[in-house]
Amino acid sequence: GDKWTKRWVESTAKGEQQGKFKLTAGKFYGDKEKDKGIQTSEDARFYGASAKFDNSFSNEEKTLVIQFTVKHEQKIDCGGGYIKVYPSDVDQKNLHGDSPYLIMFGPDICGYSTKKVHVIFTYKGKNLLIKKDIKCKDDELTHLYTLILKPDNTYIVKIDNEKVESGTLEEDWDFTLPKTIKDPSASKPSDWDDNEKIDDASDVKPADYDKPEHIPDPEAKIPEDWDNEIDGTWEPPMMDNPEYKGQWKPRQIDNPAYKGAWVHPEIDNPDYVEDKNLYLFQDIGAIGFDLWQVKAGTIFDNILVTDDEKHAEDFGNETWGKTKDPEKKMKDEQEEADRKKEEAERKKREEEEKTKESTKSDDNDDDDESDDTKTAEKDEL
């Protein structure tokens, strides 16, 4: 509601380049009041806003769930739609891209090449990006994004309450050095044959196969004005040889000496140090948005931080789940109305053009009749 500004602090770090959030349900929605969220309102601006929790907390031995909805109703071309979790000492008025954060999660779109869900964790001062590619939604409707971080060092990413990715923190991020490394003392044996196929030695190139790719054009004739002393020796232009069969290659057969692909043996990494608390953040103090958008119009809503995975799912179904279908219906109705309006305007323009052409034709007929009258009068005289 309108009290959101009392809980949220907007950043002023970028001065005149800092965009403002506004409270709105947007151009189309499922419920005008329930779907109100904070929307980026100015093109080509930085956006920063954050809200501190009443008390900072730790997720030690607990599941941590970060969930929110994103609606790119402006058909975003380049801009972020992600949320960040901050420590309690975050400078809210000076929030910007270099402000230290704990977790960054959510969609990021820029052109056709970047349409991904970021999942970034800060670990020992470094921001670690997920090694998997998670596709985000890129339409104009509201979508629910959920990150579930568990104390067994596993995670789940959900979009619209459906799992789209999961795994372990150790495998999908570079938190630690790898457990195993390639044995530096091992190398592929010199007699190791990893060619699955070889040339058939008994296969011989046919005698008529060795034809050139291009030949002189037999129909070409030396120009009548060709002068060998001035123009040099005349040579006919080349043409594709219809008898050319391509480059001959012997057929392939199974290699009897094939041993398979050689796999470099691995050994335990002596520098590997296990960390059973990769998931752990001791000082979770605030949540917020730090974004750049070329085309504004994104709406954020239904932000939830909890340790209850089931509660997050239920909350998503009670909010986004109940308004998503009416939202789409309203959008479809608006697009149909716009289509009909555009069609009516097109027909109106066509009728106006026909009227202009008809009037022009009538004027020409009047001119012709006037000329005929003048000619007749002249003949009488």
N, C-alpha and C positions, 0 to 999 in steps of 0.2 A: 504494500500500500504506500501512501504518501509519506509514511514515516521512515522509508528506506534510507533517506539522507541522514537520519540520526544514528543509524547503525553503520553506514558505509561512509568512508572518507575518500573523496576524489583527489587524485594526485595533481599537483601543479608543476611537476618537474620539467615539462617541456614548454612551459610558457604559452605563447600564442599558438603553438602547434598541438596543444593539449585539447583533445575533443571532450565534449560533455555527454554524459549519459542522461537519458530521459526515461520516465516511467510511461510505458504504453503496452498495449496488447498487439499493436501493429495494425496492418491493413486488413488482415484476415485472422480469425481465431476461432477457437471452440467455445470459449466463455470469456466475455469481455473483461470481467473482473479477475477471474482465476488465472487467466493467461497474461496478465500484466507482468512485465519484467523490465529490466533495465536495457535500454537500446542505445547503441552507438548512433549519434545523430549528425555528425559532420564528416564529409569525405576527406580523405588524405590527412588523417589525424592519428596521433598517439592517444591511447586510452589507458587510464589507470584508476582503479578503485578497489578498495579492500575493506574487510570487516574483521575486527579482532573478536576472538572468542572471549566469553566472560572470564575463563581461566585457561591458561595454556595446559596442554596435557601430553602424555606419551602414549604410544600405541603398543607398549611393551606387553607381550603375550596376548595381544588382542588383534582382532581383524580390524582393518581400517578401510572404510568405504568412502569414496569421493564420488558424488553424483550431481549432475545438473543437466538442464536442457539448453539446447542451442537452436536458434531459428535464423537462418540466413534468408530473410524474406526479400532482400535486395538483389538476390541472385549474385552472390559475392564472386568477384573475380580474383581478388588477392587480399588476404587478411586472415588474422588469427581468430579462433573461436575457442581457445583453451583457457583453463583455469589454473591458478597456482596456489600452492599451500606454502605459507611463510612461517618463519620462527616468530616468537613473540616480540622480538626487538625490531621488527620491520618498521622503517620510517614511512608511514602511510602518506604523508603529504608530499614526500619526495620519491614516491614509487616510480621506478623506471626499469628498463630492460636489464640493467646490471644489478638490480637489487637481489641479494641472495635469497634463494627459495629452496624448499625441500622437495616439492613434487610439482611437476608441470604435466597437465593431462588435458587432452581434448583435440578437436579437429583443427587443421591448418590447411588452407587452400590458397594456391597461387598459380593461376593459369591451368593448363592441362596436365602439367608434369607433377605438381605437388597437390595431392588430395589425400592426406594421411592423418592418422591419429597419433599425436605425440604422447609418449609415456616416458618422462625423464625423471630420474631420481638423482638427488645430490648425495655424493658419497665421498667423504674425506676431501671436501673442497672442490670436487669435480662434478660437472653435470653429465650424467651418463644417459645416452640415448638408447632406446630399445633397438635390437638388431633385426627385428622382424618388421615387415611392412604391413601396417594395418590401414585399410582403406576407410575413409570417413564418408559420410553422406554429403552429397553436394547439391541437393535440391533446395527448394525454398520453404520446406515444411519444418516443423519443430521435431527435434530428435533428442533422445535421452542417452546420455553417455555415463557409464559407470566404471569405475576402477575399484577392484577389490584386492587389497594387499593383506596377505595372511602371515601369521607368525611362524609358519613352517617354510617361509621363504618361497612361497608360490604366489601367483597372481592370476586374476581373470579380468579381461576387458569385455564389457558388454555394450552393445548399441541397441537401443529400443528394447531393453530387457532380454536380449538374446546374446549368448556368448559368441564373440567373434575371434577371441584369442585367449590363450592361457599358457602357462608353463612355469619354469622356475626362474628365479632372479639370477642365479649363478650362470645359467645357460644363455639367457636372452639379454643380458647386460654384461659389460666388462667390469664388474665390481672388483674381482680379484684376478690374479694371474691364473692361467689355465692349470688344471690339475695335472695334465700330462703334456709332454712336449715330444717332438720328434727326436729320436735317438741320434745325437750328433755323430756317433761312431758307426752308424749303419749307412750303407749306400747300396744302390741297386747293383747286383752282380753283373759283371761284364757280359756274361753269357745269357742273361735274362732276356727272353724274347717276348715282348708284349704286343706284337703285331698279330691281331686275330686273323687277318686275311693276308695272303701273299699272291703275287702274280703266278699264273699257271705257265710254267716253262714250256709246256707242250703246245701252247696256243701261239700260232704264227700269223703274222699280219698278211692278209690276202694280197695277191699281186696287184690287183686293180684298186687297192685302197689308197695308195700314195699319190693322190691328186692334189695339185695346188689349190689354195683357197680362192685365189683371184687369177684370172687369165685376161689377155688382151681382148678387147671387144672386136670380134671378127667383122662386124658391120661398119666399124669406124673407117673413115677415109681421110686421107691427108687433105687439108684445106687447099683450095686452088691458089690462094695468095701466100702459101707457106714458102718462106725463103730459108733454106738450110744455113746460109751464111749469116743471116740476121737472127733467125729464130732458133737455130740449132737443129740437131737431128730430130726429126719428128718421131714420136712414139705414140702408138694408139692408147687411148684410155683403158684402164682396167675395169673388169666387171666380175661379179660373183660367178664362180665356177659351178655350174649346175651338177657336175659330177663329183664335187668335193664332199667327202663323207665325214669330215671332222678329224680330230686328232685320234689316232688309233691307240687303244690301250688294251693290253692283254686281260682276259677275264680273270676274276679273283676266285681263289679257292681257299678252303680252310687251311690254316697253318698248322702242320702236325707238331711243330716245336713250340706252339703258343702255350705260355705258362699262366696267362691271366695278367691283369693289371697289378703291377708291383705296388704294395702298400708299405709306406715307410713305417717301421715299427716305432712305437712310442714308449717312453719311460716316464716315471713319476717326476713331476717338476719339483726340483729341490727348493725353488723359491715360492711355491704355492703355500698360502696360509689360509686355512679355513676360517670363515666368519659365519657363525650361526645366526647373527643378528643383522643380516643385510636389510631386512624389512624395517628395522627399528629407527624411529625418530623420537628423540627425547623431549623436544620442545616444539610442539605444534601449536602455533599461536594465532594464526590469521589465515584467511582465504581471500583471494582477489583475482582481478584481471589486469594484465599488463599486455596491451595489444597495439598493433598497427593495422589500420584498415584503409585501403584505397577507396572503396565504396562502402559507406556506412549503411547501417540498417539492421545489424545483428541484435537479436534479443536473447538475453540470458535470464533463466528463471529456475525455480524448483531446486535450489542449491541445498544439498544435504551432506553432512559429514556425520558418520555414525560408525559404531562397531558391530552393527547387526545387519548382516547380509540380507536376511529375509525381510526386515523392516524396510530396507532400501528398495527391494523389489516391489513390496506392497505400496510404498509411497509413490514409486514411479507409475504403477498401475492406477493409483487413485488420482494422480495429477495428469501427467502426460497421457496415460492410457485412456482417460475418460474424455479428453478434449481433442485428441489427434484426428479422429474421424470427422467430427463436426468442423474442425479447422480445414481439413481437406475439402469438405463439401462446400464451405464458404468460398474457398479459393477457386474451386472449379466453377462455381456459380458466377463469380466475378469475371473469370476468364471468358465464360460463355457470353456474359453481358457485353464485355469489351469486344468480343468477336462480332456480335450482332451490331454493335454501334459502328464498328469499323466498316462492316459490310454495308450498312445503311449510308454511311458517309461516302463510300466508294460509289454506290449507285447514284447518290445525289450529284457527285462530281461528274459522273458519266452523263446524266440527264442535262446538267448545265452545259456540258460540252456539246451535246446534240442540239440544244436550243441555240447556242452561239453559231453553230454551223448552219442551222436552218435559217437563222436571221441573216447571216452573211450571204447565203444563197438567194434569199428573197431580195436583198439589196442589189445583188448582181442582176437579177431578173428585171428589177425596176430600171436599172441603168440601161439594159439592153433595149427595153421598151421605149425609153426616152430617146435613145439614139435612133431607133426606127422612126419615131414620130418626127424628129428633126429632119431625117432624110426625106421623108414623104413631103414635108412642108417645102423643103428646098426644091424638090422635083416640080411641085405645083407652080412655084415661082418661075 
